[in-house]
């Protein structure tokens, strides 16, 4: 291999032009340096020109063994080229060493790199040799051909700012001491990076951004003495990112940072975003450290610092279930639900809510729950606007309610008929295509996922599966705690047609006494006193709540399923208090009610979840939804399935 490992002049230029290398590309390594744990940065040359490079962490062992070193030739067979500021950077993800290095590299340097690292006065001029070189000039000169590393490289190639645009030189030989963390002075720093430029391979970042949202200071549940505060930042390009302050800086910045103000943040860590926790749409997030410098920007103009709207098509929303990062949506208003309220668990206060259903060009629809003031102000403006208005809501959370739905957050913003080309085009499409609300399909009805280790069947995780795919109780009972989704503490939903073959009539398992305000269990203390341990108070008039254990049956077998609340009421045909009264009255009424509930067919969405009890992990099935069968649509569905067997 070494015999054919030769450098080809012009390969670097082709890399920068994003050309493909079917057989890989051979480059020489120099200025190898570890960054960000096991990753390494370096310069890569084709013998004439150079490009900055990052070697993925899987090659750390090659570097540690000395096989991959300065001067060696490597063949890169898989890489990604990104533009960071004004520089191109190659991230190598698959490579092999084809010629050993010497540790000292003799090579030609890219002319552009030479010009960048020379002083402004010397750029474009030949360097004059001097036998009596000035010490300061020598210290700040561009590395020579045989130079391996420098204690104080030139302004454009310092180890701290390898991928960053060069700061403005302050004069040859002038050294500055490290700047201590800011006490919130005013910064007139001019050289800022854009948030979109941030990546994990550098720490000497400097951004100018507006604090779009500042979360309250909080303590970690597992470590009450550790304080944490998160902020949402947005710059003039409309790009947002979430940042986190820890411990002392968190307490200090919780008092000093003000929402809506513009600040300069200097020296911080960038890492991949944890999609389960971040609330901002960005591939990365920021960790601020003790050395981070934060100061108010001299220019407080934040008029352009508004998070860019990136509308997610409705048909793609199921992919975002389980992620905290919000989405922006837009669609034609199809229906407006009734006004309602929900009790907060914290203080039992009433929280207003209202649902709006929208649809887009994909033919899919989704319900958005508007909370708080938005449920009245926005919803009132939409009265009578079905089919005649486009609603755009930014900063929504995707939930698995009814398969897939949306819920507004405190930072959500609703716009009716926004003056954007996309909104105008959507309204034009709706009018000219003769669409109507009945022609849209709820996006939650199409949410399906593979059953992992069980193979074959498909089930819905986080939502209700499509009814076109037929499920049976054999599919339900076939789930185990090792099924991929269940092993990851997710729920699997399967829509089946089944009958209630048996109801467990044990008093302890059929209903319980509860606080009517929240459904929490109460204990009869005698004398008409009922005590709620969870609420620490006496409940005057408790009510019975269902806790039915039933056995569902279909043509493939039987499965034990738990029914609660309205699902149990649907099966029994009466409220739990009524059934309890029949039980207390004696006679045949109680047994007759149980018998009457058996062998009726239902459309049941079975939710399966894994739980651990006494050290054993098992699967528990409960009824997520129970509905009467629409025999017309069910027959049509079955006919469609039968027809597919003939194809």
C-alpha positions in Angstrom: 0.0 0.0 0.0 2.9 2.3 0.8 4.2 2.1 -2.7 1.0 3.7 -4.0 0.6 6.2 -1.1 1.5 9.4 -2.9 0.2 12.9 -2.5 -1.8 14.4 -5.4 -1.6 18.2 -5.8 -5.0 19.7 -6.0 -6.8 17.2 -3.8 -7.3 19.9 -1.1 -8.9 22.2 -3.6 -11.2 19.3 -4.7 -12.1 18.6 -1.1 -13.1 22.3 -0.6 -15.2 22.1 -3.7 -17.1 19.2 -2.1 -16.0 16.7 -4.9 -16.4 13.0 -4.2 -13.4 10.7 -3.7 -14.6 7.2 -4.6 -11.3 5.6 -3.7 -10.4 7.9 -0.8 -7.8 10.7 -0.6 -4.2 10.5 0.7 -3.0 13.5 2.8 -0.1 14.3 5.1 -0.7 15.1 8.8 0.9 17.9 10.7 0.3 20.0 13.8 -1.5 17.1 15.4 -3.1 18.1 18.7 -5.7 16.6 21.1 -9.0 18.5 21.6 -12.3 17.6 23.2 -11.4 14.4 24.9 -10.2 11.8 22.4 -10.7 13.9 19.2 -7.7 15.4 17.5 -7.2 18.4 15.3 -4.5 18.7 12.7 -3.5 20.2 9.4 -3.9 18.0 6.3 -1.9 18.7 3.1 -1.7 17.4 -0.4 1.9 18.6 -0.7 0.9 22.0 -2.0 -2.2 23.2 -0.1 -3.5 22.6 3.3 -6.9 22.3 5.1 -7.8 22.0 8.7 -8.9 18.6 9.9 -10.5 16.8 12.8 -10.0 13.1 13.5 -12.9 11.3 15.1 -12.4 9.8 18.5 -12.1 6.2 17.3 -8.6 7.0 16.0 -7.3 8.1 19.4 -5.7 4.7 19.9 -3.7 5.1 16.7 -2.4 8.5 17.9 -1.6 7.1 21.4 0.4 4.2 19.9 2.4 6.6 17.7 1.2 4.9 14.5 -0.7 8.1 13.5 1.7 11.0 14.0 3.0 14.2 12.5 4.4 13.5 9.0 2.5 10.3 8.3 0.4 9.8 5.2 -3.2 8.8 5.9 -5.8 7.6 3.4 -9.2 9.1 4.3 -12.1 7.0 2.9 -15.0 8.7 4.7 -15.2 12.4 5.7 -17.4 15.4 6.0 -16.4 18.9 5.0 -17.9 21.8 6.9 -17.4 25.6 6.6 -16.6 27.2 10.0 -16.4 30.9 9.6 -14.2 31.5 6.5 -12.4 28.2 6.9 -13.1 24.7 5.5 -12.7 21.9 8.0 -12.6 18.1 7.2 -14.0 15.7 9.8 -12.5 12.3 9.1 -14.6 9.4 10.2 -12.8 6.5 8.4 -9.1 6.4 7.7 -6.0 4.2 7.6 -2.3 5.0 8.0 -0.5 4.2 4.8 3.0 5.7 5.5 4.6 6.3 9.0 5.5 9.7 10.1 8.8 11.2 11.3 7.3 13.5 14.0 8.8 16.5 12.1 7.1 17.6 8.9 8.7 19.3 5.9 6.0 20.5 3.6 4.8 23.5 1.6 2.1 25.5 3.3 -1.0 26.9 1.7 -0.3 30.4 0.4 -3.6 31.6 1.9 -2.6 30.2 5.3 0.8 32.0 5.1 -0.9 35.3 4.2 -3.4 34.9 7.1 -0.7 34.2 9.7 1.6 37.0 8.6 1.3 40.6 9.8 -0.9 42.9 7.7 2.1 44.8 6.5 3.9 41.7 5.4 1.0 40.1 3.7 1.6 39.6 0.0 5.3 40.6 0.4 8.4 38.3 0.4 9.9 37.8 3.9 13.4 39.2 4.2 16.0 37.1 6.0 17.8 38.6 8.9 20.8 37.3 10.8 19.9 39.3 13.8 16.3 38.5 14.3 14.5 40.5 17.0 13.2 38.2 19.8 9.7 39.6 19.7 9.5 39.3 15.9 10.8 35.7 16.1 8.2 34.7 18.7 5.3 36.0 16.6 6.6 34.8 13.2 4.9 32.2 11.0 6.2 28.7 11.7 8.9 27.6 9.2 9.0 24.4 7.2 10.7 22.4 9.9 8.7 23.8 12.7 6.6 21.3 14.7 4.8 23.5 17.2 5.0 26.9 18.7 4.6 28.1 22.3 3.1 31.4 20.9 1.8 30.9 17.4 0.7 33.8 15.3 -2.7 35.5 15.8 -4.5 33.4 13.1 -3.2 30.0 14.2 -3.2 29.9 18.0 -4.0 26.6 19.7 -6.9 28.2 21.5 -8.5 29.6 18.3 -7.8 26.8 15.8 -11.2 26.9 14.0 -12.1 30.5 14.8 -11.6 33.6 12.7 -8.4 35.4 13.7 -8.8 38.1 16.3 -7.5 41.6 15.4 -3.8 41.7 16.1 -2.8 44.0 19.0 0.8 44.5 17.9 3.8 42.2 17.6 5.2 40.8 20.8 2.4 42.1 23.0 1.2 39.5 25.5 -2.0 39.8 27.5 -2.9 38.2 30.7 -6.0 35.9 30.9 -9.2 37.9 31.3 -11.1 37.1 34.6 -14.8 36.4 34.4 -16.8 39.6 33.8 -18.6 41.4 36.5 -21.2 42.4 34.0 -19.5 45.4 32.5 -20.2 46.6 29.0 -18.4 44.9 26.1 -17.6 46.5 22.8 -15.9 43.4 21.4 -16.3 43.4 17.6 -15.3 39.8 16.6 -18.3 37.6 17.3 -19.1 34.1 16.0 -22.6 33.2 14.8 -24.5 30.7 16.8 -24.7 28.5 13.7 -20.9 28.3 13.6 -20.6 26.7 17.0 -19.3 23.1 17.3 -17.8 21.0 20.1 -14.2 21.1 18.8 -13.4 24.5 20.2 -13.8 26.4 23.5 -12.6 30.0 22.6 -16.0 31.0 21.3 -17.5 34.5 21.5 -21.1 35.2 20.6 -23.4 38.2 20.9 -26.9 37.1 21.6 -30.2 38.2 23.2 -31.5 36.3 26.3 -34.8 35.2 24.8 -35.8 33.2 27.9 -34.3 32.8 31.4 -35.5 29.8 33.4 -35.8 30.2 37.2 -32.8 29.1 39.2 -33.3 25.5 40.5 -31.5 22.8 42.3 -30.7 19.3 41.0 -33.1 16.7 42.5 -30.2 14.4 43.3 -27.9 17.1 44.5 -29.8 19.9 46.2 -26.6 21.9 46.8 -26.0 22.1 43.0 -27.8 25.1 41.4 -28.6 25.2 37.7 -30.1 27.8 35.4 -30.8 27.6 31.7 -31.2 30.4 29.1 -32.4 30.5 25.6 -30.2 32.6 23.4 -30.8 34.0 19.9 -28.6 36.0 17.6 -29.2 38.4 14.7 -29.4 35.4 12.2 -32.4 34.1 14.1 -30.5 31.0 15.2 -31.2 29.9 18.8 -29.4 27.7 21.3 -29.9 26.7 24.9 -27.2 27.4 27.5 -26.7 26.2 31.1 -25.0 27.8 34.0 -23.9 25.7 37.0 -23.3 26.3 40.7 -21.8 29.7 41.5 -22.2 31.2 38.0 -25.8 30.0 38.0 -26.6 31.9 41.2 -24.7 35.0 40.0 -26.2 35.1 36.5 -29.8 34.4 37.7 -29.6 37.9 39.3 -27.6 39.7 36.6 -29.1 38.4 33.3 -32.3 40.1 32.1 -34.6 38.7 29.5 -34.6 40.7 26.3 -31.2 42.2 26.8 -28.2 41.5 24.6 -25.0 40.1 26.0 -21.6 39.0 24.9 -20.6 35.4 26.0 -17.0 34.5 25.7 -15.2 31.1 26.4 -17.7 28.3 26.9 -18.1 24.6 26.0 -20.3 23.4 23.1 -21.7 19.8 23.2 -24.3 17.8 21.3 -27.8 18.7 22.5 -29.7 16.1 24.6 -33.0 16.1 22.7 -34.8 14.7 25.8 -34.1 17.9 27.8 -33.3 20.8 25.6 -36.2 23.2 24.7 -34.5 24.9 21.7 -34.1 23.6 18.2 -30.4 23.2 17.7 -28.0 20.3 17.3 -25.8 21.7 20.0 -26.1 23.2 23.5 -23.8 25.4 25.6 -22.3 24.7 29.0 -21.0 27.9 30.6 -18.0 27.4 32.9 -16.3 29.3 35.7 -14.0 31.0 33.1 -16.9 32.1 30.9 -16.9 35.9 30.4 -20.4 37.5 30.3 -20.9 41.2 29.7 -23.6 43.5 28.3 -23.2 44.3 24.7 -22.5 48.0 23.9 -25.1 47.8 21.1 -28.4 46.7 22.6 -30.3 46.6 19.2 -32.1 43.3 19.3 -34.7 44.1 16.6 -33.3 41.3 14.4 -32.8 38.8 17.2 -36.0 36.8 16.7 -35.9 33.1 16.5 -36.4 32.0 12.9 -39.6 30.1 12.2 -39.0 26.6 10.8 -42.4 25.1 10.1 -42.5 21.3 10.5 -44.9 19.6 8.1 -47.7 17.9 10.1 -46.9 14.5 8.6 -43.4 14.7 10.2 -44.7 15.5 13.8 -44.7 11.9 15.0 -40.9 11.8 14.7 -40.7 14.5 17.4 -42.7 12.7 20.1 -40.7 12.3 23.2 -38.4 15.3 22.5 -38.6 18.4 24.5 -37.4 20.6 21.7 -40.4 22.6 20.5 -41.7 22.7 16.9 -43.3 25.4 14.7 -46.4 24.4 12.8 -48.8 26.0 10.4 -52.0 24.9 8.8 -55.5 25.8 7.7 -58.0 26.0 10.5 -60.3 23.0 10.2 -62.2 22.8 13.5 -62.5 24.7 16.8 -63.2 22.7 19.9 -65.2 23.8 22.9 -63.8 25.8 25.8 -62.8 23.8 28.9 -60.6 23.9 32.0 -58.2 21.5 33.7 -57.4 21.5 37.4 -53.7 22.0 38.3 -52.4 19.3 40.5 -50.2 21.8 42.4 -52.9 24.2 43.6 -56.2 22.9 42.2 -56.6 26.1 40.2 -58.5 26.0 36.9 -56.3 26.2 33.7 -58.3 27.2 30.6 -57.8 25.2 27.4 -59.2 24.9 23.9 -58.4 22.7 20.9 -57.9 23.9 17.4 -57.5 21.4 14.5 -55.3 22.4 11.5 -54.3 20.7 8.3 -51.6 21.2 5.6 -50.8 20.1 2.1 -49.8 16.6 3.3 -53.5 15.9 3.8 -52.8 15.3 7.5 -54.4 17.2 10.4 -53.4 17.7 14.0 -55.1 19.1 17.1 -53.3 21.9 19.0 -54.3 22.5 22.6 -54.2 26.2 23.4 -53.6 26.9 27.0 -54.1 29.9 29.3 -54.8 33.3 27.7 -54.2 31.9 24.2 -57.3 29.6 24.7 -59.5 32.7 24.8 -57.8 35.5 22.8 -56.6 33.4 19.8 -59.5 31.0 19.8 -62.1 33.9 19.9 -60.5 35.4 16.8 -60.8 32.0 15.0 -64.6 31.7 15.7 -66.3 31.1 12.3 -62.9 31.1 10.5 -62.9 27.3 9.7 -61.5 26.9 6.2 -60.8 30.6 5.9 -57.8 31.2 8.1 -54.2 29.9 8.4 -52.9 29.5 12.0 -49.2 29.5 12.7 -48.0 28.5 16.2 -44.3 28.6 17.2 -42.8 26.8 20.1 -45.3 23.9 20.5 -44.6 20.6 22.2 -45.4 17.3 20.5 -47.2 14.9 22.7 -48.6 11.3 22.2 -52.1 12.3 23.3 -54.5 10.7 20.8 -51.6 9.3 18.9 -50.0 12.6 18.1 -51.0 16.1 19.1 -49.6 19.5 20.0 -49.7 21.6 23.2 -48.7 25.2 23.5 -46.1 26.4 26.0 -45.5 29.6 27.9 -43.2 30.8 25.1 -45.5 29.8 22.3 -46.7 32.5 19.9 -49.8 32.2 17.7 -50.3 34.1 14.4 -53.5 34.2 12.4 -53.0 34.6 8.6 -49.3 35.5 8.9 -48.0 37.6 6.0 -45.6 35.1 4.7 -45.4 33.4 1.2 -45.8 30.0 2.8 -49.1 31.0 4.6 -50.5 32.6 1.4 -49.6 29.5 -0.7 -51.2 27.2 1.9 -54.5 29.2 1.8 -54.4 29.2 -2.0 -53.9 25.5 -2.1 -56.8 24.8 0.2 -59.2 26.9 -1.8 -58.1 25.7 -5.3 -57.9 22.0 -4.4 -61.5 21.9 -3.1 -60.4 20.5 0.2 -62.7 20.2 3.2 -62.1 19.1 6.8 -63.5 15.6 6.2 -60.7 14.8 3.6 -57.9 15.2 6.2 -56.5 12.2 8.2 -55.4 12.7 11.8 -51.7 12.3 11.9 -51.9 10.3 15.1 -53.8 7.5 13.2 -50.7 6.8 11.2 -48.2 6.4 14.1 -46.7 2.9 13.9 -43.5 1.4 15.1 -41.7 -1.9 14.8 -42.2 -4.4 17.7 -38.4 -4.8 18.1 -37.4 -8.2 19.2 -40.8 -9.7 18.6 -40.6 -9.1 14.8 -43.4 -9.4 12.3 -46.2 -7.4 13.9 -46.2 -3.7 14.2 -47.4 -1.6 17.2 -47.6 2.0 18.0 -45.2 3.4 20.6 -46.2 6.7 22.1 -49.4 6.8 20.1 -52.4 4.9 18.6 -51.6 2.7 15.6 -53.4 2.9 12.3 -56.5 0.8 12.0 -55.6 -0.5 8.6 -53.0 -2.7 10.2 -54.8 -5.5 12.0 -53.9 -6.3 15.5 -55.1 -9.2 17.6 -54.8 -10.2 21.3 -52.1 -12.6 20.2 -50.0 -9.6 19.3 -50.8 -8.0 22.7 -50.0 -11.1 24.8 -46.9 -11.7 22.7 -45.2 -8.6 24.1 -42.5 -9.2 26.7 -40.5 -6.9 29.0 -37.5 -7.4 26.7 -39.4 -5.9 23.7 -37.3 -2.9 22.5 -39.8 -0.1 23.3 -40.9 -1.6 26.6 -37.3 -2.1 27.7 -36.7 1.6 27.1 -39.7 2.4 29.3 -42.0 3.4 26.4 -45.6 2.3 25.9 -46.8 0.3 23.0 -50.4 0.9 21.7 -52.3 -1.7 19.7 -55.9 -1.3 18.4 -57.9 -4.5 18.6 -61.5 -5.7 18.3 -62.4 -7.9 21.2 -65.1 -8.9 23.7 -65.0 -8.9 27.5 -65.0 -12.6 28.3 -64.8 -12.3 32.1 -64.8 -9.6 34.8 -63.1 -10.1 38.2 -65.9 -9.4 40.7 -63.6 -9.2 43.7 -64.6 -6.2 45.8 -61.0 -5.1 46.3 -60.3 -5.1 42.5 -63.5 -3.7 41.0 -63.7 -0.3 42.5 -62.3 1.9 45.3 -63.4 5.0 47.3 -61.7 8.2 46.1 -61.6 11.9 46.5 -63.9 13.2 43.8 -61.6 16.2 43.2 -58.5 14.3 42.1 -59.4 10.5 42.2 -56.9 9.8 45.0 -57.8 6.9 47.3 -59.4 7.5 50.7 -59.8 5.2 53.7 -63.0 4.7 55.7 -62.3 5.6 59.3 -65.8 5.0 60.5 -68.4 7.4 61.7 -68.8 8.9 58.2 -65.1 10.0 58.1 -62.9 9.3 55.1 -59.3 10.2 55.2 -57.1 11.0 52.1 -53.5 10.2 53.0 -52.2 11.8 49.8 -54.1 15.1 50.5 -53.8 14.9 54.3 -57.4 15.9 54.8 -60.9 14.5 55.5 -63.1 14.0 52.5 -66.8 14.5 53.2 -68.4 12.7 50.2 -66.1 10.3 48.5 -67.1 8.5 45.3 -66.4 5.1 43.9 -63.9 4.8 41.0 -63.5 1.7 38.8 -60.6 -0.6 39.0 -61.7 -3.4 36.7 -59.6 -6.4 35.8 -61.2 -8.0 32.8 -60.2 -10.7 30.3 -60.5 -9.7 26.7 -61.0 -12.4 24.1 -60.9 -12.6 20.3 -60.3 -15.4 17.7 -56.6 -15.6 18.6 -56.8 -15.9 22.4 -57.3 -14.1 25.7 -55.5 -11.3 27.6 -55.9 -9.7 31.0 -56.5 -6.0 30.8 -57.1 -3.3 33.4 -59.9 -0.7 32.9 -60.2 2.6 34.7 -62.5 5.6 34.6 -64.5 6.3 31.5 -63.2 3.2 29.7 -64.7 1.0 32.6 -67.9 3.0 32.6 -68.3 2.4 28.8 -68.0 -1.4 29.3 -70.2 -1.6 32.4 -72.8 0.9 31.1 -73.0 2.7 34.5 -70.9 4.7 36.9 -69.0 3.0 39.7 -71.3 4.5 42.3 -74.3 2.8 40.7 -72.6 -0.6 40.6 -71.5 -0.2 44.2 -75.1 0.6 45.1 -76.3 -2.7 43.4 -73.6 -4.5 45.4 -74.7 -3.1 48.7 -78.4 -3.7 47.9 -77.8 -7.5 47.5 -79.9 -9.6 45.3 -79.3 -10.4 41.6 -78.7 -6.8 40.5 -74.9 -6.8 40.9 -74.3 -10.2 39.3 -76.7 -9.3 36.5 -74.8 -6.1 35.7 -71.5 -8.0 35.4 -73.1 -10.6 33.2 -74.7 -8.0 30.9 -71.3 -6.4 30.3 -69.8 -9.7 29.0 -69.5 -10.8 25.3 -70.1 -7.4 23.8 -67.6 -6.4 21.0 -65.6 -3.3 21.5 -62.9 -1.3 19.7 -60.1 -1.2 22.3 -56.8 0.5 22.2 -54.6 -1.6 24.5 -51.6 0.2 26.1 -48.8 -2.1 27.2 -46.0 -0.9 29.6 -43.3 -2.8 31.5 -43.1 -2.5 35.3 -40.9 -3.9 38.0 -42.4 -5.6 41.1 -40.4 -7.4 43.8 -37.4 -7.5 41.5 -39.3 -9.0 38.5 -40.1 -7.1 35.4 -43.4 -7.8 33.6 -45.8 -6.3 31.1 -49.1 -4.7 32.2 -51.9 -4.1 29.8 -54.6 -1.4 30.3 -57.3 0.0 28.1 -56.2 3.4 26.7 -59.5 3.9 24.9 -62.8 1.9 24.5 -65.2 2.7 21.8 -68.3 1.2 20.2 -67.5 -0.4 16.8 -68.6 1.6 13.8 -69.7 -1.4 11.8 -69.8 0.4 8.5 -66.2 1.7 8.7 -65.1 -1.6 10.2 -66.6 -3.6 7.4 -65.1 -1.3 4.8 -61.7 -1.8 6.5 -62.0 -5.6 6.5 -63.1 -5.6 2.8 -60.0 -3.5 2.0 -57.8 -6.0 3.8 -59.4 -9.0 2.1 -58.9 -7.3 -1.3 -55.1 -6.9 -0.6 -54.7 -10.7 -0.1 -55.8 -11.1 -3.8 -53.1 -8.8 -5.1 
